[in-house]
Amino acid sequence: MDKKIKVGVVGIGGIGRGTHLDAWTTNPNVEVIAVCDILRDRAERASQKHGIPHVFEDYKDLIALEELDLVDICTPNKFHSEIAVAALNAGKNVMCEKPDAINNEEVLKMQQAYEKSGKLLMVMRNNRFTAESAFVKKYVQDGKMGEVYYAKCGWVRRRGIPGKGGWFTTKELSGGGPLIDLGVHMMDLTIWLMGNPRPVSVVGSTYSKFGESSTKADTVNATFGDAKADGIYDVEDLATGYVKFDNGATMVIEFSWAENIETEDRYYELMGTKAGAKWHSGYNNGKLSIFGEEQGITTNIEPNFKKSGKREQHAGNLDHVVDCLLGKAEPIFKPQQGVDMIKIISAIYESAETGKEVIL
Ligand SMILES: NC(=O)c1ccc[n+]([C@@H]2O[C@H](COP(=O)([O-])OP(=O)(O)OC[C@H]3O[C@@H](n4cnc5c(N)ncnc54)[C@H](O)[C@@H]3O)[C@@H](O)[C@H]2O)c1
């Protein structure tokens, strides 16, 4: 029997309470020994539900637990870097929810602490952990797409602003709107599928048009975060942009919490010299399509691929962390990829303000 990884979770809100604690407590190699939330009753309830011995209001007390192996950060974005750096400096491994951090300075602090510590730093990249993503990744790696030189990705919603008036829509706490909230998910997936080229320049625009709208949300994805009547709304609700990479490839992006479209859609499309791949949550029942050619004729394939039997999405990513700590896997995520991601996002915000291209 392998040693159990002792985990402490900081931030017992929507994603911490549900997705993370459910995944950790059903992994046989994990023991959750501590929970922490500035709202103590949230941590108390989780402790009672899962039989977790330690309850804290201050993350520093959780990090100070000697037997703790891993700190899992599920707080609002602003606190990711501060808590990750403190945990790494204390010799703990870190799992952190996305986005990595709210700006370049904060993400670089995380990377430096990681390099000094020799510990694991993993940031949630749940979309890499699906059967479709694994299939496309291998398809590209096997050379079946040829050179992937262009991509589009996005996550657009008709009405889906999370926690309106609360931390999600307060730039100081969130770092921004859908670009930083949803952009990390689909830009990361797309860049990873493209083989992790490095970004070299960015141009983008942002719009904030739905702060006054009271129309009901039409997606469960807007249920994250606590809404606050008469709270702050100083973030964008649509961001568009264009990213160039060091290998000459380019990527077009769009991310929205609200715009007048038919329905929510999360997607990527990859264009390679031998084939293209298209996956949209809101198109063709979420089935993956591969567009190629054989013997002078174009082909459209909906590939049949086996599920791996492993858990997918968030639970898959958390299981992967455990496998890494048990020496059974190499981390799929490198902190440099998080630095590049936050650089792209910050540069799109800068470009939206200045109207100019930003060279990275
Ligand atoms: N990967 C995904 O699919 C996904 C989905 C939703 C949210 N998230 C991310 O998870 C994080 C949390 O989002 P959420 O929707 O659960 O938010 P939430 O507001 O529901 O929960 C955050 C919790 O953190 C607590 N908290 C705030 N500051 C704290 C601090 N300094 N120390 C300890 N606890 C603190 C709050 O009291 C709250 O209970 C965000 O970074 C968000 O981007 C990721």
The ligand as a Gaussian input file, in Angstrom:
#p B3LYP/6-31G(d) Opt

LIG

0 1
 N      -11.683000      24.780000     -12.829000
 C      -12.953000      25.153000     -12.858000
 O      -13.743000      24.646000     -13.652000
 C      -13.436000      26.203000     -11.884000
 C      -14.802000      26.396000     -11.705000
 C      -15.199000      27.359000     -10.764000
 C      -14.266000      28.115000     -10.066000
 N      -12.944000      27.907000     -10.293000
 C      -11.933000      28.691000      -9.577000
 O      -11.956000      28.306000      -8.201000
 C      -11.706000      29.434000      -7.372000
 C      -12.846000      29.590000      -6.389000
 O      -14.045000      29.807000      -7.108000
 P      -15.473000      29.492000      -6.457000
 O      -16.441000      29.552000      -7.568000
 O      -15.400000      28.276000      -5.623000
 O      -15.631000      30.788000      -5.528000
 P      -16.486000      30.928000      -4.209000
 O      -16.617000      32.378000      -3.974000
 O      -17.714000      30.081000      -4.294000
 O      -15.549000      30.266000      -3.097000
 C      -14.355000      30.848000      -2.611000
 C      -14.227000      30.537000      -1.127000
 O      -12.967000      31.021000      -0.663000
 C      -13.153000      31.630000       0.611000
 N      -12.045000      32.567000       0.806000
 C      -11.899000      33.812000       0.304000
 N      -10.711000      34.321000       0.655000
 C      -10.087000      33.381000       1.418000
 C       -8.830000      33.325000       2.056000
 N       -7.963000      34.339000       2.001000
 N       -8.523000      32.210000       2.774000
 C       -9.398000      31.185000       2.861000
 N      -10.606000      31.178000       2.233000
 C      -10.943000      32.263000       1.526000
 C      -14.515000      32.266000       0.524000
 O      -15.081000      32.517000       1.798000
 C      -15.292000      31.211000      -0.268000
 O      -15.900000      30.256000       0.585000
 C      -11.534000      30.628000      -8.313000
 O      -10.183000      30.876000      -8.530000
 C      -12.195000      30.181000      -9.607000
 O      -11.630000      30.771000     -10.758000
 C      -12.519000      26.963000     -11.173000

